């Protein structure tokens, strides 16, 4: 089923997390197999429940569907839609790969930015796209997020960000890695202006994104069962030569160790965010 192609790993680096089994067909009704409870779920029911199984398993969600779910109807206004990375290092095959990804995902880059209202509370919003090279952070991603924070400072707005990423984009080398410092500086300027930043970590949030703007928010939320960490579990195990604890790098474990403030299921995120914004934001929409 084409609708769910973005859920499946495209290569060895993208395996694990929210990947799903092949879609099953039953009496003409397409279904998706839940990796947690292993039940086949009709896609119509899954979409109606915002890609959450009845067992609580959260499938990955495309950026624009998440925006539609979280924001007030008609309130989202996109910014920087044409900004995209080139091939600054002439990395072999990168131009062709990124061209294919743009067609498959329907996005120019791995993050969508703009302004919106959530529960009648005005804010800046960025949402990362899992279908675009697993939300990898290249130079355009860092630039879009930095510009959004600068706009938020200028207009005295809070920022809400949904992260999903496999880390920095290796095809852009140092230009990708430097986005960690650039976005972090933008977050700091926003904080120094006395403004609120809320991050919602979704599956997976790893690598350079975790080491920068994902974990620098005033309030850090996460979806249930999301993978959150810097290095991958396999790399850590091979390096330390030690068995890792059960549930290592899940949002629940990360919260137990004080790096996440609360775990919020997708069904309650809009209300939760609206309440947080209302407590901190006097610019309520009348």
HELIX and SHEET records of a PDB file:
HELIX    1   1 UNK A    2  UNK A    7  5                                   6    
HELIX    2   2 UNK A   12  UNK A   14  5                                   3    
HELIX    3   3 UNK A   43  UNK A   48  1                                   6    
HELIX    4   4 UNK A   63  UNK A   70  1                                   8    
HELIX    5   5 UNK A   94  UNK A  105  1                                  12    
HELIX    6   6 UNK A  133  UNK A  135  5                                   3    
HELIX    7   7 UNK A  139  UNK A  154  1                                  16    
HELIX    8   8 UNK A  170  UNK A  172  5                                   3    
HELIX    9   9 UNK A  173  UNK A  192  1                                  20    
HELIX   10  10 UNK A  207  UNK A  210  1                                   4    
HELIX   11  11 UNK A  213  UNK A  215  5                                   3    
HELIX   12  12 UNK A  233  UNK A  240  1                                   8    
HELIX   13  13 UNK A  251  UNK A  256  1                                   6    
HELIX   14  14 UNK A  266  UNK A  268  5                                   3    
HELIX   15  15 UNK A  269  UNK A  280  1                                  12    
SHEET    1   A 3 UNK A  24  UNK A  26  0                                        
SHEET    2   A 3 UNK A  29  UNK A  33 -1                                        
SHEET    3   A 3 UNK A  40  UNK A  42 -1                                        
SHEET    1   B 7 UNK A  77  UNK A  79  0                                        
SHEET    2   B 7 UNK A 111  UNK A 118 -1                                        
SHEET    3   B 7 UNK A 121  UNK A 128 -1                                        
SHEET    4   B 7 UNK A 159  UNK A 165  1                                        
SHEET    5   B 7 UNK A 197  UNK A 205  1                                        
SHEET    6   B 7 UNK A 219  UNK A 222  1                                        
SHEET    7   B 7 UNK A 262  UNK A 263  1                                        
END                                                                             
